[in-house]
Amino acid sequence: MNKTRTTAHFRRTALPLLLTALACASAPAQTNVTSSSNVEPDTLKKLLQRVDNQEAEIQALKSQLSHENAPAAEPAPAMPPPPAYPNLQFHGFGDIDYAADNRKGTMLNGVTETGVKNSFFLGEYDLFVTSQLSEEFSVLSEVVLSGGTDNDMSLDIERLLLQYHPNSYFNVDFGRFHTALGYYNNTYHHGTWFQTAVGRPSFLQYEDSGGILPIHTVGLSFHGAIPSGKLNLSYFFEIGNGDRFTTVPGQNAVQQVIANTDTKAVNVALIATPDWLPGVEMGIGTYYDRITPEAATPLPDFDQFIFNAHVVYHNANWEFLSEGYLIDDTAGNGGSSHYSPAFFAQISRKFGLLTPYARFTYYDVSNHDPLYSIVWNNGANAGVHYGPSLGLRYDISTYVALKAQYDYLIDQKLNDASRLTLQAAFTF
Amino acid sequence: MRKNILILTLAAGFMAGMAAAQDKADDLAIIVAKGSTLDSVTSPELNKIFLEEKSSGPDGHKYIVTVHVSGSPECKAALGSIYKFDQGEYDTYFLRALFAGRIHEKPQPLNSGAAVRQYVAATAGAIGYVRASEVDDSIKVIKVDGKSPGDADYPLKIK
């Protein structure tokens, strides 16, 4: 409506003036061409003056039109309300899945693996709440309902943080958080909707789901930017309880209430996102913990170092993720060191709503490391595990994604297997 | 003949002037409060500020990013030239940032250039964008990659 009126106004006022201006500008030219080929200084001066005047007039009209065209019919500008605290925000995430594999009751080297029995299953139901308490303080919580192999649902506080974020350079999070290990763990939390693939790389699974790393920490995290020009460095320094290595049934590996030692785990990470490599993030980090294992057969304390590095690249269509880890466990009584490497690489390419992806995951937990061959997860992670995954994500709507993934699983102590997982992941 | 050349030259100059005025009107000006010490940014810095990856400015104030409502020409221009996102990617990015605990709410959209101008003028640390033709004395326009709106190669255009 407004546009029609403006166009009509333009036709009524600007067009005649423009035409007049062009006519005026060309008329003397035609006259002079027929009368004389010499330019009188007076004529030239008048011509220039006339063009100047017309230009000014047209500019004034253009300016008037531009203001009329601007979406600034602007009756009463809607100003945002002043900040009110607490400012609560709620989001939910969930996934519903189907999986099947051909590792049904197979046994090799004495290890039993039941596999996935052609099941529909509920993934995680993730209730996410964040609230700004003041300009600098906020709280973040992520409570997840998930089912176990006994078909019972359990409730876990996966993250609970009091955050103090005064500026870009120094921020503090206090509570239970994802340890800043590599890229994946620090970027993807419990909502599978965010992840391109149906789930995390096997060795990066949560502590109670078959992973081998201290995914969660309960303690303090300091993080922020480091003034570094175009290198854009940032840091994490974290201190917390570390994981509990125990064979005692029913004990949670994440020590969120009582730690079994006085020593604390420490994690440092350095990340760069250089301006001159748009889309690229690189990082290195080291985690240290003094571990007192709890096993039927007494074991010495261990010094555990986890070295890690990652390189990832994102643009509008491509995603490339890669990260590697080296776990170094050394018995504190001068015993030998045991090294366990792990890495994964993932690549995906968006084609409109479809995103095909491929991932390769590998980890080799030393069979001679008592922490993993006896204690952690009752030794189930010891040995070599690797295999490729191929999948397709279909963003059927902005907040719903359908995914299909095929995994070929090679585990040293089990028969090779194929697994198919279908997933509907959503956020609300 | 000389007169014809002269007229053509004047006409060309006139048209070029018109084109420059048109260009300026179609540029997206980045604005801050008049008292801000921020004078210029590079495109990558601007991207980080609007993605809320860089949270405070040189004067220590926390950036408060102000945007236009989705679907407006200014919003579309900002998505393409500042964020390098489409609307879906923008929504997902801020949901992810919220989930990661980096931010606590998405940038609040305002419904007009005048509202953005008024809010930025009145709020320390606020940063936003308006059409260059909507700039007035109440706010300060900062340079992007050393260029001001209307300059050749100014990187932020409304198409």
Boltz contact constraints between the chains, C-beta under 6 A:
constraints:
  - contact:
      token1: [A, 29]
      token2: [B, 3]
      max_distance: 6.0
  - contact:
      token1: [A, 29]
      token2: [B, 7]
      max_distance: 6.0
  - contact:
      token1: [A, 32]
      token2: [B, 3]
      max_distance: 6.0
  - contact:
      token1: [A, 39]
      token2: [B, 3]
      max_distance: 6.0
  - contact:
      token1: [A, 51]
      token2: [B, 10]
      max_distance: 6.0
  - contact:
      token1: [A, 55]
      token2: [B, 14]
      max_distance: 6.0
  - contact:
      token1: [A, 66]
      token2: [B, 25]
      max_distance: 6.0
  - contact:
      token1: [A, 66]
      token2: [B, 133]
      max_distance: 6.0
  - contact:
      token1: [A, 70]
      token2: [B, 131]
      max_distance: 6.0
  - contact:
      token1: [A, 70]
      token2: [B, 134]
      max_distance: 6.0
  - contact:
      token1: [A, 72]
      token2: [B, 112]
      max_distance: 6.0
  - contact:
      token1: [A, 72]
      token2: [B, 113]
      max_distance: 6.0
  - contact:
      token1: [A, 72]
      token2: [B, 114]
      max_distance: 6.0
  - contact:
      token1: [A, 74]
      token2: [B, 112]
      max_distance: 6.0
  - contact:
      token1: [A, 74]
      token2: [B, 114]
      max_distance: 6.0
  - contact:
      token1: [A, 77]
      token2: [B, 112]
      max_distance: 6.0
  - contact:
      token1: [A, 77]
      token2: [B, 114]
      max_distance: 6.0
  - contact:
      token1: [A, 77]
      token2: [B, 115]
      max_distance: 6.0
  - contact:
      token1: [A, 77]
      token2: [B, 118]
      max_distance: 6.0
  - contact:
      token1: [A, 78]
      token2: [B, 111]
      max_distance: 6.0
  - contact:
      token1: [A, 78]
      token2: [B, 115]
      max_distance: 6.0
  - contact:
      token1: [A, 79]
      token2: [B, 119]
      max_distance: 6.0
  - contact:
      token1: [A, 80]
      token2: [B, 108]
      max_distance: 6.0
  - contact:
      token1: [A, 130]
      token2: [B, 104]
      max_distance: 6.0
  - contact:
      token1: [A, 132]
      token2: [B, 104]
      max_distance: 6.0
  - contact:
      token1: [A, 138]
      token2: [B, 104]
      max_distance: 6.0
  - contact:
      token1: [A, 140]
      token2: [B, 101]
      max_distance: 6.0
  - contact:
      token1: [A, 167]
      token2: [B, 56]
      max_distance: 6.0
  - contact:
      token1: [A, 168]
      token2: [B, 54]
      max_distance: 6.0
  - contact:
      token1: [A, 168]
      token2: [B, 55]
      max_distance: 6.0
  - contact:
      token1: [A, 168]
      token2: [B, 56]
      max_distance: 6.0
  - contact:
      token1: [A, 194]
      token2: [B, 96]
      max_distance: 6.0
  - contact:
      token1: [A, 275]
      token2: [B, 44]
      max_distance: 6.0
  - contact:
      token1: [A, 398]
      token2: [B, 88]
      max_distance: 6.0
